């Protein structure tokens, strides 16, 4: 019966992780400073910031700015800082941009000289099917062995990994929780 509290903890953690991963996030571009032209002593570029985050379909970018604009552009216009033909133009000072697909999104400032000064941003939105769990490890053969890899790479008799079991448990708990919420 000592495993019951451990199982309960694991199930609660799985539910928590599932709910966190399924919740869309709103990312504040530029933090407290917002969408501004970078200064020479800026500590982090917008693209450095973007690489430290993972963006998913349903997430959103929140741009705050004054006397500026945000342009969503194609890759070529991003590379060349061309502001003439944006996909979308925002100039209200408070822009919420929702990611509705996976792939790359390119943003530049619409103010003259700002793009060339580094007020640019590339976001890669991850497609759900491209995030794959690692392959389960093949368990060692019975009888101990010397810890070295063997020639037998057959997965027959291999148990599912704990990640697979946790994933199944997470799905079951989420489904059960959703069912109970409607009752």
BATORDO-527365 format. One record per residue (C-alpha): residue number from 1; x, y, z. Coordinates in pm, 1 decimal. Last residue first. Example, Ala and Ser with C-alpha at 12.3 -4.5 7.8 and 13.67 -1.06 7.14 Angstrom:
BEGIN
{k: 2 east: 1367.0 north: -106.0 up: 714.0}
{k: 1 east: 1230.0 north: -450.0 up: 780.0}
***
This chain:
BEGIN
{k: 183 east: -2132.4 north: 1624.0 up: -1480.9}
{k: 182 east: -1949.0 north: 1824.2 up: -1744.2}
{k: 181 east: -1640.6 north: 1876.0 up: -1528.4}
{k: 180 east: -1637.9 north: 1506.7 up: -1441.4}
{k: 179 east: -1596.3 north: 1414.3 up: -1807.6}
{k: 178 east: -1315.5 north: 1663.7 up: -1854.6}
{k: 177 east: -1138.9 north: 1531.6 up: -1546.0}
{k: 176 east: -1174.5 north: 1172.2 up: -1669.5}
{k: 175 east: -1034.5 north: 1266.1 up: -2009.1}
{k: 174 east: -747.9 north: 1457.7 up: -1850.7}
{k: 173 east: -678.3 north: 1169.6 up: -1613.0}
{k: 172 east: -676.8 north: 913.0 up: -1893.9}
{k: 171 east: -452.5 north: 1125.9 up: -2114.7}
{k: 170 east: -209.6 north: 1183.9 up: -1829.9}
{k: 169 east: -203.8 north: 809.5 up: -1748.9}
{k: 168 east: -123.8 north: 728.9 up: -2111.3}
{k: 167 east: 154.3 north: 986.9 up: -2114.3}
{k: 166 east: 287.9 north: 862.5 up: -1782.0}
{k: 165 east: 302.0 north: 507.0 up: -1919.2}
{k: 164 east: 483.5 north: 627.7 up: -2229.1}
{k: 163 east: 727.0 north: 833.2 up: -2020.9}
{k: 162 east: 777.6 north: 535.2 up: -1787.5}
{k: 161 east: 896.5 north: 339.2 up: -2087.8}
{k: 160 east: 689.1 north: 53.6 up: -2226.9}
{k: 159 east: 828.7 north: -287.9 up: -2141.8}
{k: 158 east: 1058.8 north: -463.2 up: -2386.9}
{k: 157 east: 972.3 north: -827.0 up: -2454.1}
{k: 156 east: 1073.5 north: -798.2 up: -2815.2}
{k: 155 east: 1272.3 north: -479.4 up: -2875.6}
{k: 154 east: 1535.9 north: -664.5 up: -3077.5}
{k: 153 east: 1875.3 north: -497.8 up: -3062.9}
{k: 152 east: 2062.7 north: -821.4 up: -2998.8}
{k: 151 east: 2428.9 north: -741.0 up: -3071.7}
{k: 150 east: 2484.5 north: -649.2 up: -2710.4}
{k: 149 east: 2569.3 north: -314.4 up: -2559.0}
{k: 148 east: 2805.7 north: -330.1 up: -2263.9}
{k: 147 east: 2688.3 north: -342.7 up: -1903.1}
{k: 146 east: 2892.0 north: -659.4 up: -1833.9}
{k: 145 east: 2597.7 north: -895.5 up: -1821.8}
{k: 144 east: 2332.3 north: -922.4 up: -1556.9}
{k: 143 east: 2144.8 north: -1244.7 up: -1621.3}
{k: 142 east: 1840.1 north: -1095.0 up: -1780.9}
{k: 141 east: 1911.3 north: -878.9 up: -2083.1}
{k: 140 east: 1926.7 north: -502.2 up: -2032.7}
{k: 139 east: 1614.2 north: -299.4 up: -2110.7}
{k: 138 east: 1587.1 north: -131.4 up: -2452.4}
{k: 137 east: 1540.2 north: 240.9 up: -2400.2}
{k: 136 east: 1214.6 north: 397.7 up: -2510.4}
{k: 135 east: 1248.4 north: 631.3 up: -2809.2}
{k: 134 east: 1235.0 north: 997.2 up: -2715.2}
{k: 133 east: 901.4 north: 1176.7 up: -2730.2}
{k: 132 east: 823.2 north: 1357.5 up: -3053.5}
{k: 131 east: 755.4 north: 1725.0 up: -3095.4}
{k: 130 east: 699.8 north: 1753.4 up: -3469.0}
{k: 129 east: 337.2 north: 1634.3 up: -3442.4}
{k: 128 east: 238.4 north: 1941.2 up: -3241.0}
{k: 127 east: 378.7 north: 2185.4 up: -3498.7}
{k: 126 east: 616.6 north: 2429.3 up: -3332.7}
{k: 125 east: 579.7 north: 2799.7 up: -3395.7}
{k: 124 east: 908.8 north: 2956.6 up: -3498.5}
{k: 123 east: 924.3 north: 3327.6 up: -3424.5}
{k: 122 east: 1154.5 north: 3572.3 up: -3599.5}
{k: 121 east: 1183.5 north: 3925.4 up: -3458.7}
{k: 120 east: 1324.7 north: 4255.1 up: -3576.6}
{k: 119 east: 1406.9 north: 4586.7 up: -3410.4}
{k: 118 east: 1774.2 north: 4539.0 up: -3492.6}
{k: 117 east: 1898.0 north: 4884.0 up: -3593.9}
{k: 116 east: 1815.9 north: 4815.3 up: -3961.3}
{k: 115 east: 1457.9 north: 4744.3 up: -3853.8}
{k: 114 east: 1442.8 north: 5073.1 up: -3661.8}
{k: 113 east: 1576.7 north: 5290.5 up: -3945.2}
{k: 112 east: 1237.9 north: 5418.1 up: -4061.2}
{k: 111 east: 954.8 north: 5302.7 up: -3838.4}
{k: 110 east: 759.9 north: 4995.1 up: -3949.7}
{k: 109 east: 934.7 north: 4768.2 up: -3701.1}
{k: 108 east: 989.8 north: 4414.0 up: -3817.7}
{k: 107 east: 815.6 north: 4081.7 up: -3762.1}
{k: 106 east: 862.8 north: 3742.2 up: -3929.1}
{k: 105 east: 655.9 north: 3433.2 up: -3845.6}
{k: 104 east: 790.4 north: 3084.5 up: -3911.9}
{k: 103 east: 591.5 north: 2763.6 up: -3908.4}
{k: 102 east: 288.9 north: 2629.4 up: -3724.2}
{k: 101 east: -53.7 north: 2783.3 up: -3760.0}
{k: 100 east: -295.7 north: 3015.2 up: -3580.9}
{k: 99 east: -40.2 north: 3207.7 up: -3374.9}
{k: 98 east: -227.4 north: 3500.9 up: -3219.3}
{k: 97 east: -85.3 north: 3855.5 up: -3236.5}
{k: 96 east: -194.6 north: 4091.3 up: -2958.5}
{k: 95 east: -99.3 north: 4448.5 up: -3037.9}
{k: 94 east: -103.1 north: 4737.3 up: -2794.2}
{k: 93 east: 38.4 north: 5057.8 up: -2944.9}
{k: 92 east: -234.2 north: 5080.1 up: -3212.6}
{k: 91 east: 2.7 north: 5059.3 up: -3509.5}
{k: 90 east: -34.3 north: 4707.1 up: -3649.3}
{k: 89 east: 37.9 north: 4611.7 up: -4009.5}
{k: 88 east: -21.1 north: 4263.9 up: -4155.0}
{k: 87 east: 127.0 north: 4078.7 up: -4454.4}
{k: 86 east: 352.0 north: 4379.7 up: -4506.7}
{k: 85 east: 412.9 north: 4536.6 up: -4851.5}
{k: 84 east: 624.1 north: 4853.2 up: -4824.1}
{k: 83 east: 824.9 north: 4784.0 up: -4506.4}
{k: 82 east: 1132.2 north: 4617.1 up: -4659.5}
{k: 81 east: 1395.1 north: 4542.1 up: -4396.0}
{k: 80 east: 1598.1 north: 4329.4 up: -4645.9}
{k: 79 east: 1601.7 north: 4004.7 up: -4445.8}
{k: 78 east: 1247.1 north: 4058.6 up: -4315.5}
{k: 77 east: 1117.8 north: 4152.6 up: -4661.0}
{k: 76 east: 1263.0 north: 3826.4 up: -4793.9}
{k: 75 east: 1120.4 north: 3615.4 up: -4510.4}
{k: 74 east: 766.4 north: 3752.3 up: -4540.8}
{k: 73 east: 634.5 north: 4037.5 up: -4327.2}
{k: 72 east: 433.0 north: 4098.3 up: -4010.3}
{k: 71 east: 476.5 north: 4466.7 up: -3938.9}
{k: 70 east: 469.3 north: 4615.9 up: -3592.0}
{k: 69 east: 440.3 north: 4990.9 up: -3549.1}
{k: 68 east: 608.0 north: 5281.7 up: -3373.1}
{k: 67 east: 519.8 north: 5605.3 up: -3193.6}
{k: 66 east: 468.3 north: 5411.9 up: -2869.8}
{k: 65 east: 498.0 north: 5036.7 up: -2818.3}
{k: 64 east: 348.9 north: 4729.2 up: -2650.3}
{k: 63 east: 355.6 north: 4397.8 up: -2839.3}
{k: 62 east: 179.1 north: 4090.3 up: -2698.2}
{k: 61 east: 264.0 north: 3768.4 up: -2877.7}
{k: 60 east: 9.9 north: 3486.4 up: -2864.6}
{k: 59 east: -0.5 north: 3111.2 up: -2814.5}
{k: 58 east: -275.8 north: 2911.6 up: -2988.2}
{k: 57 east: -33.8 north: 2711.0 up: -3204.1}
{k: 56 east: 285.0 north: 2669.9 up: -3002.2}
{k: 55 east: 588.4 north: 2884.5 up: -2921.6}
{k: 54 east: 886.1 north: 2761.9 up: -2724.9}
{k: 53 east: 1099.2 north: 3029.2 up: -2558.3}
{k: 52 east: 1474.9 north: 3097.0 up: -2523.6}
{k: 51 east: 1511.1 north: 3134.0 up: -2899.7}
{k: 50 east: 1263.0 north: 3422.4 up: -2896.9}
{k: 49 east: 1468.5 north: 3624.7 up: -2646.1}
{k: 48 east: 1777.2 north: 3593.7 up: -2864.2}
{k: 47 east: 1560.8 north: 3706.2 up: -3156.2}
{k: 46 east: 1440.5 north: 4015.4 up: -2968.6}
{k: 45 east: 1798.8 north: 4108.6 up: -2887.8}
{k: 44 east: 1936.1 north: 4085.2 up: -2535.4}
{k: 43 east: 2144.3 north: 4310.5 up: -2313.3}
{k: 42 east: 2087.6 north: 4636.4 up: -2495.8}
{k: 41 east: 2399.5 north: 4854.3 up: -2467.0}
{k: 40 east: 2377.6 north: 4983.6 up: -2822.1}
{k: 39 east: 2009.0 north: 5051.6 up: -2787.8}
{k: 38 east: 1736.9 north: 4843.1 up: -2948.3}
{k: 37 east: 1437.8 north: 5020.7 up: -3106.0}
{k: 36 east: 1139.2 north: 4940.3 up: -2889.7}
{k: 35 east: 874.4 north: 4668.1 up: -2869.8}
{k: 34 east: 825.7 north: 4648.4 up: -2493.2}
{k: 33 east: 1058.5 north: 4773.5 up: -2221.5}
{k: 32 east: 887.9 north: 4563.2 up: -1953.5}
{k: 31 east: 950.8 north: 4241.8 up: -2148.3}
{k: 30 east: 1059.6 north: 4297.0 up: -2507.0}
{k: 29 east: 770.2 north: 4099.6 up: -2653.8}
{k: 28 east: 528.9 north: 3997.3 up: -2375.1}
{k: 27 east: 440.8 north: 3631.8 up: -2445.0}
{k: 26 east: 83.0 north: 3512.7 up: -2396.5}
{k: 25 east: 65.6 north: 3139.2 up: -2338.1}
{k: 24 east: -192.2 north: 2885.3 up: -2449.3}
{k: 23 east: -275.0 north: 2619.8 up: -2189.2}
{k: 22 east: -229.4 north: 2257.2 up: -2299.9}
{k: 21 east: 122.3 north: 2224.7 up: -2159.4}
{k: 20 east: 20.2 north: 2354.5 up: -1815.9}
{k: 19 east: -288.3 north: 2132.4 up: -1796.0}
{k: 18 east: -89.8 north: 1825.2 up: -1894.6}
{k: 17 east: 185.6 north: 1900.5 up: -1645.0}
{k: 16 east: -66.3 north: 1944.2 up: -1363.3}
{k: 15 east: -250.9 north: 1624.3 up: -1453.5}
{k: 14 east: 74.5 north: 1431.5 up: -1465.4}
{k: 13 east: 179.1 north: 1578.6 up: -1130.5}
{k: 12 east: -150.7 north: 1470.8 up: -975.4}
{k: 11 east: -114.1 north: 1120.0 up: -1118.9}
{k: 10 east: 243.2 north: 1092.4 up: -995.5}
{k: 9 east: 146.7 north: 1209.0 up: -646.0}
{k: 8 east: -143.5 north: 961.6 up: -631.1}
{k: 7 east: 80.3 north: 679.2 up: -748.6}
{k: 6 east: 333.3 north: 765.0 up: -479.3}
{k: 5 east: 58.1 north: 775.4 up: -216.4}
{k: 4 east: -67.6 north: 431.2 up: -334.2}
{k: 3 east: 281.5 north: 275.3 up: -357.2}
{k: 2 east: 303.3 north: 230.0 up: 17.9}
{k: 1 east: 0.0 north: 0.0 up: 0.0}
***
